[in-house]
Amino acid sequence: MLLSPAVLVLGISLSAALVLYNFVIYPAFISPLSKIPAPHWSCHVAPFWLWWAKYFHHENRLVHENHLAKGEALRLSPGLLSLNGFERALKPVYLGGFPKTEFYFRGFAIYGTDNIFTFEDNATHSSRKRIISNTFSKSFVLSSPTAQGSLKDVLFGRLLPILHSAAQTGKPVEVLELSYSYSMDSFVQWQFGRRFGSNLVENLDERRLYLDGFFAAAPYTFWQYEFPLVNRLLKSIGMIPAKVDTSFQNIEDWNIEKCDGAYQLLKSGEKLSEEDTPVVFSQAAKMMSSMKSSDNEEGYANRLAIASDMFAHNSAAHETSGNTLAYAYYELSRHPEVQRKLREELLTLDPPLKFPQAPGEFSLPAAKDVDALPYLEAVIMETLRLYPSVPGGQPRLVPRQCSLGGHDNIPAGTVVQCYAYALHRTPEIFPDPERWNPDRWIDASKEQLSEMRRYFWAFGSGGRMCIGSNFAWFSMKHNVGSVYTNFTTTIHDHGDMTLIDAYLAGPKGHRLEIKFERVQE
Ligand code: HEM
């Protein structure tokens, strides 16, 4: 049956009116979100501003500037809010356990499989996290002989000798990639045990394989996070080079070889020394797999799920801690007076973190003593405040209608996010926020300090907070502690040290050359 022209015109007009209402009138004027200020008027009806800010790497900075000008809630796109504050932002959203969004699967699923970082559903996530969380507790890390073994091998056996000989020859050292390498090796040795540890610090082929594989995709993350289908299309027509996938495949293989090796070792029943114990992997394998001697080489239960978790851990460990260490060297090198003060504190350790040690003797101070040094902690806290390695928005889904950022009736399904970049630069909490000033953590009153700690968000908060934060503190404190016990540092040369404007970030110029000089006894 043919429709009359009048009915056709009416149908088209009604559809147009419906589209206009749903995509313009409702979001711009009627939705409860329409009252929330936006960085640009178009944010109320379309995500173009946000795509532009992400693509050109202005998002974190502009979100921060807009919070300063317009208050604690911003509408970045029709269904996405940025929040900045504790009581009406961090507390309800992150401590309240709002679930994650698909952003995490798009960006961080490995072997095509979810992992602890990517699960959206809280119940699945917490049952996975429970399996390994005890190995990541502070008391476990500080008393772990395997972690001590990793310090002995990686810090004292590899990193400090490199710095020591550079100090003797007067040659500068590029410390950014060296810090990624140290952070990876120190964590992987704890994760998989010494036999399956990595050696990115000394083995430049392994370093290139891992870091090239890891960073090859960095220029294309916009497509990967925002438009996965376009990302696939760009790959299929060669606009994203094939080496992005092949070099990533290399590091997936690198990780799974460690998993398979450690699995076979555990299954063999061999009595392992503390140094050889794959602390994190064994916990995951025992709980998620059968560990039967009949399991074949690569055929154990949950192989890819375990490997995906292990990859999530070691990839999270090396980049974040590596960037933090490099920024700590950078700022300390610009502040000799802070180096002096830090060294004074470090020399109170008994024994101090001296390198080299007398032949045949090796002794470290108790890890809890290193952990308790207030100025060392302040130096690293302040570095993480000014240069958070996860500065970008951490998106969560509003599960039910609620009030946030001073606005009521935020509908279920809205995506909300806080930015460490903006929280850490809130001037009422951190006066003179662009200044690197470790003393702010020492001189603050008790009340100020508790506010500063509520806004300090380098490791996130709530149920999805960083599981590796205690290991990161352990590894970074021993690194900075032993370097500044033995050396003074100055800057030789560097690329642009501005923090990249992205979800995960290090220095834009990706290069920091430092000169090390032995401390005069
Ligand atoms: C300076 C060092 C580190 C920083 C600044 C850091 C920061 C963070 C942040 C901000 C999150 C939350 C991200 C989000 O929800 O969007 C996170 C989660 C996570 N981090 Fe770290 N991280 C560091 C070191 C490590 C280390 C050493 C590990 C090793 C295991 C690790 C493993 C993880 C994992 C597995 C998660 C996901 C936790 C979950 O969803 O339950 N991180 N990290």
Boltz pocket constraint, residues with backbone or C-beta under 6 A from the ligand:
constraints:
  - pocket:
      binder: B
      contacts: [[A, 116], [A, 117], [A, 118], [A, 129], [A, 187], [A, 309], [A, 312], [A, 313], [A, 314], [A, 316], [A, 317], [A, 318], [A, 320], [A, 321], [A, 324], [A, 388], [A, 389], [A, 390], [A, 393], [A, 394], [A, 395], [A, 457], [A, 458], [A, 459], [A, 460], [A, 463], [A, 464], [A, 465], [A, 466], [A, 467], [A, 468], [A, 469], [A, 471], [A, 472]]
      max_distance: 6.0
